[in-house]
Every structure is written in structure tokens, then in C-alpha cells.
Amino acid sequence: KFCHMLKDYLTEKGFSYENVDVGKDAAQAAIAQEKSGQLGVPVTDIDGKIIVGYDLEEVDALLHIQ
């Protein structure tokens, strides 16, 4: 649910993104877990900064969304 909400938010704000379904790709799931240090989703990588979960405040800060 939060994955879809985040994708909708980024689309609404005019940002493109790479969508990786960790439920269907074990290798990508392992990469996401390694980057985030946990199993939660979504894992968002913005210029090497990792956000776990639906944290719009952090997304806005990293993308300079007012």
C-alpha cells in the first residue's frame, strides 16, 4: 500500500523513478535489505540517501519539494 502511495506522490510531483518489485525479485530484495538494514518497504534511494517507509517529509527534503 505505502509503495503505491509513494509512487503516486512522486508521479504527482513530476518525478520519475525506477520501480523494483522486491516481492518478485529476490536479488533486488537482498539489495534493498542491504541498503536499508531492514526488511520494510518501500525503500527509496535518492542520490544514495536511503529512506525506509512512507516518509514524505524526508522525500520532500531530499527532492527540495516545497
Secondary structure, 3 states (H helix, E strand, C coil): CHHHHHHHHHHHCCCCCCCCCCCCCHHHHHHHHHHHCCCCCCEEEECCEEEECCCHHHHHHHHCCC
